[in-house]
Amino acid sequence: MTKCRLACLFLVLCLVLVSCQKQDRGPDIHQNLKKDSYIAEQSYNNLVFYADALDFPDASGFHALRTESDQGSCHESLCFPVHTHVALTSLISNKLRERLDALIPEKATLVKLDFNYFAEESRYDFSFVLDAYQNGVYLDSFYFALYVNVEEVRFLSLGELLESENYLEHLKAYMTDYLIAQYGISRESAVAFTSKLPEPEDFRLIDDDAGGMEIYIDASSLGLGKRTMIEVPECKLYSFGTVDTAYDPVGQKERAVAITFEGGISDTTLSILNELKKQNAQGTFFVLGETLEEAHAITATRALNSILECGNEIGNLSHSYQNFLQMSQADVLQSIEKTQNLVYTLCGVTPRVLRPPYGGIQDGIVKKSSQFIIHWSVNLQQDRELGAKGTKGMTAQTVAECYLKKIRSGSIVVIHENVPEEVQALPILLHQLQEKGYRLVTVSELLSLADKTPVGTIYKSKPR
């Protein structure tokens, strides 16, 4: 057995040990999973943990296994990247087990852990979301993050992230005011409490909306929870120190956002193009190969040329919108190449950007790719605050406000052409973003603003 498989099994065992305290786990809901796609599997009381062995820093950024329960709309998954560096795997898995021990509610019968990460040469940033359910009924969600110094195999402190040795005094003053304003704590009690606080160990930088940080503290002595959240907006955070976030803004002099469209070539595509032209904005259109094949060649050619005429970009959305993680690598490569050839034949342009359907893609495909692999940082159909209903039934103004709440400089935004509420919000969204000083560009132009953007790499927003 390879070292990678051993490391993966070790991590899964750690996760299984966490579950041993939980009783009456309920039915196994993994009947329809393709288990041969994953490197390890263990189970306890019918709760199955899956782990996919990844080799950093070239692995794709999101590997959460999902399946739908027979008990309603509950989804369950639990997986985690495994590094071939044994000490690093041990460090992360031990801390993960510690967090899960503290967070999983006693009455939970199943849990789902999704993760996201950003890798630099000497640092990995992990962001986790733990969803807990009882007999198919949602209980709660818990967010946490880990920041790792890879070279020294240790976790980074908050002071190191803020690049400040004297931040704690300012942070405590802010936390005092926050406890008074948000929780109604008296000033005397709040000052006495914060003065004794050590450096926070449970915190996460927010990279998918307006920025800032969430800090979690044990405030049970004040009559609050053991994991009370303190929200620190980005404007305050910069007063404590200089934050080195995983995805920095493009910069004060260049505020840019990439709006991307998923679909094909239809009347909706033409209306979007008219709106972009009207507001002097550009975007990236990810097209499906089978849609191009179904259309008359002349129609398809005109549609693709219309996209290109005003400075927009054409991207590859695969041939038939199948999940790459459920396909062989040979079939994935064929799907990508087929659409590449179709686009080139119709309009003489070869797409430089690829979006995997559902965001899933094998590490081997990423390494072989000569394209930019484009995920997203804002996608309302996967927004936890909106839930399974998404934007259905919302007004254009409300949808636009949902987008604006999440977008920051450097964001890659998804608009689905088959979701009317999102398309109807486009005129308001474009206008509001430009009012805020954002330049609306293609994905390729957004990436060109960064110092280093190699192909064969996954991008969720403009890297630093």
Buried (B, 14 or more C-beta within 10 A) or exposed (E): EEEBBBBBBBBBBBBBBBBEEBEEBBBEBBEEBEEEEBBBBBBBBBBBBBBBBBBBBBBBBBBBBEBEBEBEEBBBBBBBBBBBBBEBBBBBBEBBBEBBEEBBBEEBBBBBBBBBBBBEEEBBBBBBBBBBBBBBEBBEEBBBBBBBBBEEBEBBBBBBBBEBEEBBEBBBEBBBEBBBEEBEBEEEBBBBBBEEBEEBEBBBBBBBBEBBBBBBBEBEEBEBEEBBBBEBEBEBBEEBBEBBBBBBBBEEEBBBBBBBBBBBBBEBBBBBBEBBBEBEBBBBBBBBBBBBBEBEEEEBBBBBBBBBEBBBBBBBBBBBBBBBBBBEEEEBBEBBEBBBEBBEEBBEBEBBBBBBBBBBBBBEBBEEBEBBBBBBBBBBBEBEEBEEEBBEEBEBEEBBBBBBEBBBBBBBBBBBBEBBBBBBBBBBBBBBBBEEEBBBBBBBBBBEBBEEBEBBBBBBBBBB
